[in-house]
């Protein structure tokens, strides 16, 4: 019997008549070729600190205003959801870079006199060790750590002289741009070969220089302190000071190819590697301890009696010998799977837990496969949010099926509660934090349109998925419990308050000890937009 060819012919015809579609482009995923002299944009993102978790806008301080006609806060339409939530912005700067055209002490801008308010804010940011985040061709500016092959993102905003209590600003930047010439010949539209170059590294060495100008010279002339030497006088950031920003450009050819240009940035220091291995060893030992403890309980207590207590009849009080033989945990075997008083709360918590676990597993698998490129800024947080929304169906399915197994009848109430219980708590905390970020003038304050979009993902996508999942789970066959439930519930004596509270802490302390170190790395990476790419370590800990 041969399948009819008509459906295949129709499908082929539809494919042939389909209009051409443009390929999806992720920033930083496809290489950009630059000819000699081609302009390269230097973009500013934000000011961050490992001490203070509140990021600020690059232009919140007099760090050279954006070029004329440029959007001062970047084009929000070009940012993904993760970048918007992290406070990521793409702002043009006054640093002019052209491929293979080095510069010495180029003048970026002259700022107006520093005000008292700016002086106080700058001193506070320097005290909190804020760093400036710039990028070139989607490569973040980095500083090489002394005595190590690792790098740190950004450069310090300034420093403080402990003796004189004077705060200085790093107003002179020595940029080093590493480039690579591809081996495959590149041709132009006519077919002639052309020389192109690709950016594979962007390093900086910040300095503080108190520039002096010739009063009779032109306004755009170079300072008399150029070229800058290492022993130059620093530029204090105080009221009334006019600060000039300058920069050097140096180009170095590198053997590093474009496809592996992120590898040096992902190289961690020896201290971080030790911490990661300590986290793995800590997780392994705690997991081994918990497994051994559980195995000991099962072998010594449960295994010997598993064949006996499954044969116990519904009422163990009919036979005195049986009543004398049964003791301890075996008395409660007929009440283990009895539905609790608040069965709706139980199924909601179980469904939400399954939603969280399924999202984590998918994220880990995608991370191990290399889907989350560090070049795609905000991609990890975007994927987490979208997977959480899609996994809402898992929450509804598990909650609906467990609810029916517990004898529930009002599945719509369960679906409604599962849709709003945990998300409402998270969204409420998010709004409160966002309000305080807005009061502090932080760039991480989420725009109002993004908040409405999150509401749409919640109300318009997540809630319907929960209802559909709950309906599908409720219509499935209920779970078959391994033991029968007694018709008459056994009275359980009330426990002391200390035992109940202590049980919560003890049961959560050991699992938290397994993940606490790795969780610190993840939260630091998300909040500070650091490069987290240790998914192998994370999978071992998981």
N, C-alpha and C positions, 0 to 999 in steps of 0.2 A: 504494500500500500504506500503510495507516494503522496506527500503533502501537496496541496494545491499551490501553484506558483503565483496566484493572483495577489495574495497579501504581500509577498516579498516584492513583487513588481510595483505595487502601490507605494510601499515604504521607500523603495529606491527612487521612485519618481518624486516623492515629497522631499527627500534629501537633496535631490538634484535641483529642485526648484526653490529650496530654502535660501534666504538671503545670506550673504557672508556676514559673519559675526566677528567682532574684534576680540582679540585675546585678552584675558584677565591679566592685569599688571599689578604686581605687589611692589611697593617702593623698596628698593634695595635688593630685590630678587633678580632683576635683569641688569646686566652691566650697562654702564653709560660710557661711551667712548668720547674722548676729548682730543681735538687736534691742538697743536701748539698755538698758544695764544687764546684759546677758547676760554670764556669766563666760567668760573665755578662759584656757585653761591655758598657763602658761609652763613649758616642759619643759627639763631639762638633759640633755646628751648625754655630754660627756667633756671632758678637758683635753688639748689637743694643742699641739705645737710644731713649727716648721720646723727647729729645731736638733737636737732630740732626737726620734727617730722612735718613741718609746715613749709611747703615750697612757695616761692614767690616769683612774680613775673620778672623777666630779664630787664624790662624797661621801668621797673619800680624804683630803680636807682639811675643816676646820670651815667649810663654806660654807653654813650653814643646813641642818639635818637635814630629811628629807622630812616632809611632813605626817603626822599621826597616822593610822594605818591604811593608808598608801600603801606599795606595794612598793618597798623601797629601791633595787633594781637594775632596776626596770622590769619589764614583762611580756614575757618572752622569746618567748612564743607569738605576739606581735603583730609580731615582727621577721622580715624575710626572711633568706635565707641570706647575702646580701651584707652586711647589717648585722651579723649575728653574726660573720662573719669579719673585719670591719673594727673590731670592738669598739664598735659603735654601741649605745647604750642610750637608753631613753626614761624619764627619771626626773622625777616631779613635784617642783616647787619650792614655796617659801613665798611667792613673789611672787603676790599676788592682783590680777588685772586684770579689770575690767568695762568693757564697751564704752561709750565716750564719758563715762566717769567719771574725770576726772583726779585725781591725788593728788599731794601735796607732802610729801616726807620721811616716807613711810609706813614703819613699822617692820616689817621682815621677820622678824627673829629676833635673839636675843642668845645668843651662843655662850659656852660655858664657857671657863675660863682655858686659854690655849695651853700645850701641853706642850713639853718640850725636843725630843722626836722630831718633833713637828709643825713646830716652828720650823726645824729642820735641813732637813726635806723641803721646806718652803715656800721657803726660801732657794735650794735647788738648783733648784726649778722656776722660780723667778723668773729665776735666772741663765740658764736654758735658754730663757727667753722663752715660757713656756707661756701659752696663751689659753683662755678659758672659752667653751664652745659652748652656747648656749641657742637655743630656738626658740619661736615663737608662731604657732599656726595653720599649722604646718609651714613657716613662714618663718624662716630662720636669723637670729639677731641679727648685725648688721653695724656696722662703724664706717666713716664716710666718710674717705677718704684726703685729707690736706691738699693743696689746690691741684689736685685731680683729681676727675673724676666717677666714679672707681672706688671699690670698697668692699673691706674686709678682713673676713673671717669671724671672729666672736668678738671678745672684748675681753681686754686683758692682765690676767693674774692679779694682778700687782702691779708694783712697780718698786723699784730700789735707789738710794739716795743715795750717790754715789761718794765724797763728802767724809767723811760720818760712817759709811759702811758699814752703814747701817740699811736694812732691807727693809720696805717699806710694802705694804699690801694695799688693793686697790680694793674698798671695802666700801659705796660709795654709787653707785647706777646711775641715770642719767637716761635713761629709756626714752622714745622717740618712736615712736608707733604711727601709721602712715599707713593711712587707710581710704578706701574708695570706696563711694559709694551707687549701686547699679545703676540704669540708666535704665528697664529693664523693670520694671513694677510687680509686686510680690510679694503674693500673697493668702494668707490663713490658711485653716484647714480650713472655715470658715463661708463664705468668699468675700469678706471685707472686705480692703481693701488695708492693708498694714502697711509701716512703714519698717524696712528692714534695711540692714546695712552689711557690707562685706567687708574683711578685712585685706589690704593690698597692700604693706606695708613694716614693718620692725621694726629700728629703729636704737637705739644706746646710746652714752652718753658716760660712761665710768667715772671715778670720783674716789675719793680716799682722804681720809676724814674721821675725826678722833678725836672721837667723839661723847661728850658729857657729859650726865648725867642728874641730875635733882633727887632728892635722897635721900628727900624726903618725898612724892614723887609716886607714882602707881600704877606697877606693874611694866610694864604695857603702854603707858605714856604715851610721847609723843614726846620725843626728846632736846632738851635746851636749846640745842643747836647748830643747830636747825632754824629757818628754812629755810637750806639749805646755800649758802654763797657760794664763789666760786672761790678765795678766799684762805684757805680753812679749813685748819686744822692737819691734817697727815696722820696716818693710823692705823698705827703701827708693829706689825709682826707679830713678837712676841717672847714669851718664856716669861712666863706670869703675866698676860698681857693678856686682858681680856674685850672681845670685839669685837662691836659691834652693826652689823647690816646694814640699810640703808635704801634707798629707791628713790623716784624721782619718775616720774609718768606724765603724758604729754602726748599728745593726739590731734590729728592734722592731716589735714584732708581732702585727697585727692589726685585728680588727673584720670586717673591711671594706672588702667586697668581690671584686673580680676582675672586675665584671660587673659594679660596681658603683665606681671604683677608681678615675674617673674623677670628681665626684660630689664635693668633697672639693675644687678642683681647680676652679670650675665654680661658687663658692660662691662669690658674689660680696660684697664689703664693703658697709656700710650704706651710705656713700657719693655718691657712684655710683648708688645705688638704688634710692636715692633722685633725682639725676640728671635724671635717666630714667623716674621716675614718673613725674618729672617736664616737660620732653619732651612730655609725653603723655597728660598731662593737657594743655600744650601750643598748641599742635596739635589739641586737642579737641576744645578748645576755639576759635582758629583761624578758624577751619573748621566750627564750629557753627556760627561764625560771617559771613563767606562767604555764608553759606547756607541761613541764615536769610536775608542777603542783596539781594541775588538772588531771594529768594521767595517773598520779598517785591516788587522787580521790576516786577516780573511776575504777581503778584496779582493786583498791582495798574495800571500797564501800558498795559500789554499784554493780560491778561485774558479777560478783557471787550471788547477788540477789535478783539479777535481771530476769532470770527464768521463773522466779517465784512470784514476784509482785505483778507480773502480767497476767497471772492466772487467778489473782485474788478476785473474788466476786464483788458485786457492787456494794454490798453491806458486809463489812468484816466483823460486825458485832454479833452475827448469828452463832458463830462458833467460838467458844471460850478458848480452845486451844489455839485457834488461829489468832485470836486477839492477844494471846500471850506471846505468840511467836512474832507478830508484827510490831515493830517499834521504830522510833526515829523517823527518818525521812520517808520510809515506806508507808507510813500512815497517811501522808498527804498525796499519794500517787493519784488518788481519784479526784483531787481538787486542783491539780497542776494546770490543766487546760480549761478550767472553769472561767468563763468570761468575767472580767472585772466589772466593778460598778461603773466605771467611766470607760466603757469600751471604745467610745468614739475617740477619746484622747489617745488610747493605746494604738489604734489603727493609724491615726494621723502621724504619731511619732514614728511608728515603724515605716510607714510609707515615705515620710520625709527622709528618714535615714537611708532607705534604699535609693532614693533620688540622689542623695549626696554621694553614696558609695559608687553608684553607677557613673556619675559625672567624674569622680576622681579617677576611676579605672580607665575611662576613655581618654582623659587628659594625659595620664601616665603613658598609655600606649602610643598616643600621638606624639608625645614628647620623645619617647624612645625611637620612634620612626623618623625623627628629625623634622617634623612638620612645623614646629615653632621656631622659625628663624629669628635670631636676634635683630636682624635687619628690619623686620616687620614690627615696628614699634607698636606696643599695645595689643599685639596679636594674642598673647596668652590670656590676658584679662577678657578680651572680646570672646575668645573661644570658651572660657569658663562660663560667662554669662549666657551665651547661646546654648551651650550644652545643658546648663541648668534649666533653661526654659524647655528644651526638648525633652529632658528627663522628667518633666512634670507628669507625663503620661505614665511613667514607671511608678511615681508616687501614687497616682490615682488607681492604677491597676492593683498594686499590692494592698493598698488600703481597702479597696472595694472587695477583693477576694477574702481578705482576713476578716472584714466586717461581716460578710455572709457566713463564714465559718463560725463566728462567735454568735450567730443567731440574730444579727441586726436586720432591720427591715427598711429603715429610712436612709437609703444610700445617697440621696440628694443632699441631705444634711451633712453627711460625711464628706462628700465632694466639695461642698461649699466651705466647710471648715478647713479641709486640707488645702484649698486654694488660697486661703487668706490668713491662716494661723501663723505659720513660720514666715512667709513673705512679708506679712504686715509688720512683724517684729523687726526684721532686717531693714525694711524700707523706712520704718520709723527712726531707727538708729541712724540710718544714712542721712535722713533729712535733718536730724539734730546736728550731726557732725558737719554737714554741708552748711548749715546756718552759721555755725561758729567759724568755719573757714571763710565764709563771706564777710563776717564781722572783722576778721583779722586781715582782710585784704589779700588772701592767698589765691594763687592762680589755680589751685585745685578745687575751688568752688565750682561745682558743676553748673553749666548754663541751664536756664529754665526750659529751653527746648529739649535738651538731653533728658531732663527729668520727665517731661511729657512722653518722650520716646520710651523710657524705662517703664512708665505706667502702661504704655501701649503693649510692650512685651509681656507685662504681667497680666493686665486685664484682658487684652485682646488675643494673646497667644497661650500663655501659661494656664489661665483659668479654663478655657475650653478643652485644653489637653487633659487637665485633671478630671474634668467631668467625663470626657470620653474614656479615659483610662479606668475611672471608677465604675462606669457602666459595664465596660468589658470585663473587668475583674469580678464584678458582682454576678454576672451571668455565667461565670465559670463554675466548675464543680468545686464545692468547698474542700478545704484541706482535710485529709484523714489523719486525725491525731493518733499517736501510737498507743495511748491508753484511754480507757473509758472514764467518763466523768460521773461521779456519784450524784444521785438525784438530790440527796440532802447534803448541803455543804457542811463540812466539819468546822467547828468553831476554832479559830486561831487566836490564842491569847495575845493581847496587845504588847508591843515591844516598847522598850524605853526610848526616850527621845535621843539620848546619846548614841544608842546602837543604830537607830535609823539614820541619823545624820552622819555618823562615822562611816557607815556602810557606803554612803554616796561618795564620800571623799576617798575611801580606800579603793573602791571599784574603779574610780576615774583616775587616781594618781598613777597607777602603774601603766595603763595605756598612754597617758599623757607623757610620762617619762620616756616612752619609746619614740615619740614623734616631736618632742619639744624643741630639740636643737635644729632639726631639719625644718620645722615649722617657722622658726626664727629667721632662717635664710629666705624662705619663701615670702613671708610677710615683708621683710626688709626689701626684697627684690621688687615686689609689687608696689609698695608705698614709695620707695625712692627711685623706682624705674631703673634699678640696677640690672646687670646681665645675669640672669639665673638660667644656667644651662646644664645643671648637674642632675639631669633626669635619671641617669644610671644610679647615682647615689640614692636619689629619692625612691626609685623602684625597689632597691635593696631594703631600705628602711620600711617601705610599705609592706 
